[in-house]
Amino acid sequence: MATDLKPMYAYTVVYVKDVAKSVEFYGKAFGQLVRRLDDSHRWGELESGQTTIAFTPVHQHETDDLTGEVQEQKSKTRRNQLEVCFAYADVDAAYKRAVENGAEAVCLPEDKEWGQRVGYVRDIDGIVVRMGSFVKQC
């Protein structure tokens, strides 16, 4: 019996203070569609293409007891080990929308030497969000 063991990347889980607020924020600030927000507000998902971006509370029994507590960001001079990245056709317009909807401006969009236009903001939990143009294929 042949079994295909090639994995497919399925989820990135972002631990946040308030799942409902984060789902609403990402919808407004980054133009993401909400796929799901469960009734308990302990799990939310964005419609983000082939890979799902999911949100769950920072502290919860199910994960804290099994895999350890999430280390929360303590200072804006340090950042989490996670960066959320979105690609846009118009990075400047997307950046403006994000800031107008509560994202904290970090770095205005600028052209990078690898041919991409990139700007950075922080979300309502302090997580860095990279907003970049689509990368040109070589």
GIZI-V654887 format. One record per residue. N is the residue number from 0. RES is the residue in one small letter. SS is DSSP state (H for helix, E for strand, L for the rest). PHI is phi in radians with two decimals (999 if undefined). NEAR is the number of other C-alpha atoms within 12 Angstrom. Layout:
BEGIN
n/res/ss/phi/near
N/RES/SS/PHI/NEAR
N/RES/SS/PHI/NEAR
END
This chain:
BEGIN
n/res/ss/phi/near
0/m/L/999/3
1/a/L/-1.52/4
2/t/L/-2.15/6
3/d/L/-1.48/7
4/l/L/-1.73/6
5/k/L/-1.27/6
6/p/L/-1.35/8
7/m/L/-2.03/10
8/y/L/-1.14/12
9/a/L/-1.91/14
10/y/E/-2.41/20
11/t/E/-2.06/21
12/v/E/-1.81/26
13/v/E/-1.89/37
14/y/E/-1.52/34
15/v/E/-2.31/32
16/k/L/-1.25/26
17/d/L/-2.46/24
18/v/H/-1.05/33
19/a/H/-1.05/28
20/k/H/-1.13/26
21/s/H/-1.17/39
22/v/H/-1.08/39
23/e/H/-1.11/28
24/f/H/-1.04/32
25/y/H/-1.11/41
26/g/H/-1.12/28
27/k/H/-1.32/25
28/a/H/-1.31/32
29/f/H/-2.06/39
30/g/L/1.25/25
31/q/L/-1.49/27
32/l/E/-1.59/22
33/v/E/-1.42/29
34/r/E/-1.48/21
35/r/E/-2.79/26
36/l/E/-2.42/24
37/d/L/-1.23/17
38/d/L/-1.06/10
39/s/L/-1.41/13
40/h/L/1.06/22
41/r/L/-1.82/29
42/w/L/-2.70/30
43/g/E/-2.44/36
44/e/E/-2.35/33
45/l/E/-1.82/33
46/e/E/-1.43/22
47/s/L/-2.25/25
48/g/L/1.62/17
49/q/L/-1.24/12
50/t/L/-1.92/15
51/t/E/-1.54/24
52/i/E/-1.72/33
53/a/E/-2.09/33
54/f/E/-2.16/35
55/t/E/-2.59/34
56/p/E/-1.07/30
57/v/L/-1.01/26
58/h/L/-2.08/24
59/q/L/-2.71/19
60/h/H/-0.96/15
61/e/H/-1.00/14
62/t/H/-1.78/16
63/d/H/-1.00/16
64/d/H/-1.27/11
65/l/H/-1.62/11
66/t/H/-2.11/12
67/g/L/1.79/13
68/e/L/-1.35/16
69/v/L/-1.30/23
70/q/L/-1.46/17
71/e/L/-1.48/22
72/q/L/-1.14/22
73/k/L/-1.80/12
74/s/L/-2.67/12
75/k/L/-1.30/17
76/t/L/-1.46/10
77/r/L/-2.15/14
78/r/L/-2.30/22
79/n/L/-1.15/24
80/q/L/-1.44/16
81/l/L/-2.16/21
82/e/E/-2.30/21
83/v/E/-1.57/28
84/c/E/-2.18/26
85/f/E/-2.17/32
86/a/E/-1.86/28
87/y/E/-2.36/25
88/a/L/-1.26/18
89/d/L/-2.13/20
90/v/H/-1.12/29
91/d/H/-1.09/24
92/a/H/-1.16/23
93/a/H/-1.15/34
94/y/H/-1.07/39
95/k/H/-1.05/27
96/r/H/-1.05/25
97/a/H/-1.05/34
98/v/H/-1.14/29
99/e/H/-1.14/17
100/n/L/-1.90/24
101/g/L/1.86/25
102/a/L/-1.27/33
103/e/E/-1.52/28
104/a/E/-1.12/27
105/v/E/-2.04/25
106/c/E/-2.60/23
107/l/E/-1.02/23
108/p/E/-1.02/25
109/e/E/-2.55/20
110/d/E/-1.36/18
111/k/L/-1.77/13
112/e/L/-1.14/9
113/w/L/-1.53/15
114/g/L/1.60/15
115/q/L/-2.03/23
116/r/E/-1.69/30
117/v/E/-2.39/33
118/g/E/-2.33/35
119/y/E/-2.26/33
120/v/E/-2.38/39
121/r/E/-2.02/35
122/d/L/-1.44/38
123/i/L/-1.21/29
124/d/L/-1.85/33
125/g/L/1.53/32
126/i/L/-1.34/33
127/v/E/-1.27/30
128/v/E/-2.08/36
129/r/E/-1.60/34
130/m/E/-2.07/43
131/g/E/-2.28/34
132/s/E/-1.29/27
133/f/L/-1.15/18
134/v/L/-1.34/19
135/k/L/-1.29/12
136/q/L/-1.29/7
137/c/L/-1.37/5
END
